Amino acid sequence: MTSTARSCQASAVLRLALLTAGLLALQPALAKRSDRDKPADIVAKSFDGSQQDNGYIIYKGQVRITQGTLQATGDLAKAYLDGDNNVTRVVLTGSPAHIQQLDDAGNLMEGNAATIDYDNVKGIAVLTGNAMVKQQGRGEAHGDKLTYDTGTSQMTGESRGDGLVHMIFKPKPRPAGSAPASRPAASGTAPAPAASAPAPAPATSAGQP
């Protein structure tokens, strides 16, 4: 009975977390539109593949991919090409693999996972395996699998087994001088009178008891 109750509670928390995941899309943070027009620059220790139409190239060792403000790193990458020699998709693995990109407002999105599958045409990154996505000034999400749309800032998350997705929402900083004022005294309550000093003892003349 206890185990069933805990499972129901975990499922309820997971459903709630999945529903709240969409809240990150309430304030869209669109990725740099100009990034897709920039050349994709890929460096690694070695590569093997073909640049024929719809071919792919495998990069190994200290892989770094740059396209405008988009950067991705990992131990191994498989890059898919279309008929115009454009990189349409990259699958990165690492310990962890990493991806980051600025939005049009200059805010940074960062993601880490064991595997990052990035669709360069749709602008969608699927992070799997101890995944984390952090959006500057907005918060972060953790889970076994996170799907992040760089075009709309829409995110979904899920966890396997008894694990739970975890989200942290970062409130906007308060403007300077906006600290709440001290609470005034309750109305109708008179202030306590100040304690008066004790009256001095009367002086006695000499010879009197």
C-alpha positions as CSV (number, residue, x, y, z in Angstrom):
1,M,0.0,0.0,0.0
2,T,2.8,2.4,0.9
3,S,4.6,1.6,-2.4
4,T,1.5,2.2,-4.4
5,A,0.9,5.6,-2.7
6,R,4.5,6.7,-3.4
7,S,4.1,5.7,-7.0
8,C,0.9,7.6,-7.4
9,Q,2.5,10.6,-5.7
10,A,5.5,10.4,-8.0
11,S,3.3,10.1,-11.1
12,A,1.3,13.2,-9.9
13,V,4.5,15.2,-9.5
14,L,5.7,14.1,-12.9
15,R,2.5,15.1,-14.6
16,L,2.6,18.5,-12.9
17,A,6.2,19.0,-13.9
18,L,5.4,18.1,-17.5
19,L,2.6,20.6,-17.5
20,T,4.6,23.4,-16.0
21,A,7.4,22.8,-18.6
22,G,5.4,24.7,-21.1
23,L,5.6,27.8,-18.9
24,L,9.1,28.5,-20.2
25,A,7.4,29.4,-23.5
26,L,5.3,32.2,-22.0
27,Q,8.0,34.7,-22.7
28,P,9.4,33.6,-26.1
29,A,13.2,33.9,-26.5
30,L,13.8,33.3,-30.2
31,A,17.2,32.1,-31.2
32,K,19.4,34.3,-33.4
33,R,17.7,34.1,-36.8
34,S,20.9,35.1,-38.5
35,D,22.7,32.0,-37.3
36,R,21.2,29.7,-39.9
37,D,22.7,32.0,-42.7
38,K,26.2,31.6,-41.3
39,P,28.6,28.8,-42.4
40,A,28.9,25.7,-40.2
41,D,32.5,25.4,-38.9
42,I,33.4,21.9,-37.6
43,V,36.8,21.0,-36.1
44,A,37.9,17.6,-34.6
45,K,40.9,15.3,-34.2
46,S,39.7,13.2,-37.2
47,F,36.8,12.7,-39.6
48,D,35.5,10.1,-42.0
49,G,32.7,10.3,-44.5
50,S,31.4,11.6,-47.8
51,Q,30.2,15.0,-48.9
52,Q,28.0,13.5,-51.5
53,D,24.3,14.5,-51.7
54,N,22.5,13.4,-48.5
55,G,25.7,12.0,-47.1
56,Y,27.2,12.3,-43.6
57,I,30.5,12.8,-42.0
58,I,31.7,11.4,-38.6
59,Y,34.0,13.6,-36.5
60,K,36.0,12.2,-33.6
61,G,37.9,13.7,-30.7
62,Q,37.4,17.2,-29.3
63,V,34.6,18.1,-31.7
64,R,33.6,21.7,-31.9
65,I,30.8,23.0,-34.1
66,T,30.2,26.8,-34.6
67,Q,27.5,28.5,-36.6
68,G,27.0,32.1,-35.7
69,T,26.3,32.2,-32.0
70,L,25.5,28.5,-32.0
71,Q,28.2,26.4,-30.5
72,A,28.3,22.6,-29.7
73,T,31.0,20.4,-28.4
74,G,31.4,16.6,-27.8
75,D,33.6,13.6,-28.1
76,L,32.0,12.4,-31.3
77,A,29.6,13.9,-33.9
78,K,27.7,12.7,-36.9
79,A,26.8,15.5,-39.3
80,Y,24.2,15.0,-42.0
81,L,24.4,17.0,-45.3
82,D,21.7,17.8,-47.9
83,G,22.1,18.2,-51.6
84,D,23.3,21.8,-51.3
85,N,26.1,20.7,-48.9
86,N,24.3,22.3,-45.9
87,V,24.5,20.6,-42.5
88,T,20.9,19.6,-41.7
89,R,21.4,17.6,-38.5
90,V,24.1,16.8,-36.0
91,V,24.2,14.1,-33.4
92,L,26.7,14.7,-30.6
93,T,27.8,12.4,-27.8
94,G,30.1,13.3,-24.9
95,S,30.7,13.4,-21.2
96,P,28.7,15.5,-21.5
97,A,28.0,16.9,-25.0
98,H,27.3,20.7,-24.8
99,I,25.2,23.1,-26.9
100,Q,24.7,26.9,-26.5
101,Q,23.2,29.7,-28.4
102,L,22.2,33.4,-28.0
103,D,18.6,34.6,-28.5
104,D,17.7,37.8,-30.3
105,A,17.8,39.6,-26.9
106,G,21.4,38.5,-26.3
107,N,20.4,35.9,-23.6
108,L,22.3,32.6,-23.5
109,M,20.7,29.2,-23.7
110,E,22.9,26.3,-22.6
111,G,22.3,22.5,-22.7
112,N,24.2,19.5,-21.5
113,A,23.5,15.8,-22.0
114,A,25.1,12.4,-22.9
115,T,23.6,12.8,-26.4
116,I,22.4,15.9,-28.3
117,D,20.5,15.5,-31.5
118,Y,20.2,18.9,-33.2
119,D,18.0,19.4,-36.2
120,N,19.5,22.4,-37.9
121,V,16.6,22.9,-40.3
122,K,13.8,22.9,-37.6
123,G,16.1,24.3,-34.9
124,I,15.1,21.6,-32.4
125,A,17.6,20.0,-30.0
126,V,16.8,16.7,-28.3
127,L,19.0,16.2,-25.2
128,T,19.0,12.6,-23.8
129,G,20.8,11.2,-20.7
130,N,21.2,13.4,-17.6
131,A,19.9,16.4,-19.6
132,M,20.0,20.0,-18.5
133,V,18.8,23.2,-20.3
134,K,19.4,26.6,-18.7
135,Q,18.0,29.8,-20.0
136,Q,19.7,33.0,-18.8
137,G,17.5,35.0,-16.5
138,R,14.6,32.6,-16.7
139,G,15.5,29.3,-15.1
140,E,16.6,25.7,-15.9
141,A,15.2,22.2,-16.4
142,H,16.6,18.8,-15.7
143,G,15.4,15.3,-16.8
144,D,16.3,12.1,-18.7
145,K,15.1,13.7,-22.0
146,L,14.6,17.4,-22.8
147,T,13.4,18.7,-26.2
148,Y,14.1,22.4,-26.8
149,D,12.8,24.4,-29.8
150,T,15.3,27.2,-30.4
151,G,12.8,29.0,-32.6
152,T,10.0,29.3,-30.1
153,S,11.7,28.5,-26.8
154,Q,9.1,25.7,-26.3
155,M,10.4,22.9,-24.1
156,T,9.2,19.5,-23.0
157,G,10.8,17.1,-20.5
158,E,10.4,13.6,-19.3
159,S,12.1,11.1,-16.9
160,R,12.2,7.3,-16.9
161,G,11.4,4.9,-14.1
162,D,11.0,6.5,-10.7
163,G,12.9,9.6,-11.7
164,L,11.4,13.1,-11.9
165,V,11.9,16.1,-14.1
166,H,13.1,19.1,-12.1
167,M,12.6,22.8,-13.0
168,I,13.9,25.9,-11.4
169,F,12.1,29.2,-12.2
170,K,14.2,32.3,-11.7
171,P,12.2,35.5,-10.8
172,K,13.1,38.8,-12.3
173,P,15.3,40.9,-10.0
174,R,13.5,43.7,-8.2
175,P,14.4,47.3,-9.1
176,A,16.7,49.1,-6.7
177,G,14.8,50.8,-3.8
178,S,11.7,48.5,-4.2
179,A,12.2,46.7,-0.8
180,P,9.0,46.5,1.1
181,A,8.5,49.3,3.7
182,S,8.5,48.4,7.4
183,R,5.0,47.6,8.8
184,P,3.4,50.6,10.6
185,A,2.2,50.2,14.2
186,A,-1.4,49.0,14.6
187,S,-4.0,51.8,14.6
188,G,-5.5,52.8,18.0
189,T,-2.4,51.6,19.9
190,A,-0.8,54.4,21.8
191,P,3.0,54.4,22.0
192,A,4.4,53.2,25.4
193,P,5.5,56.2,27.6
194,A,9.2,56.6,28.1
195,A,10.4,55.4,31.5
196,S,11.0,58.4,33.8
197,A,14.1,58.6,36.0
198,P,13.5,58.1,39.8
199,A,13.0,61.2,41.8
200,P,16.1,62.2,43.9
201,A,15.8,61.7,47.7
202,P,15.2,64.9,49.8
203,A,18.3,66.5,51.3
204,T,18.7,66.3,55.1
205,S,20.2,69.0,57.2
206,A,23.1,68.3,59.5
207,G,22.2,66.8,62.8
208,Q,18.8,65.6,61.8
209,P,18.2,61.9,61.9
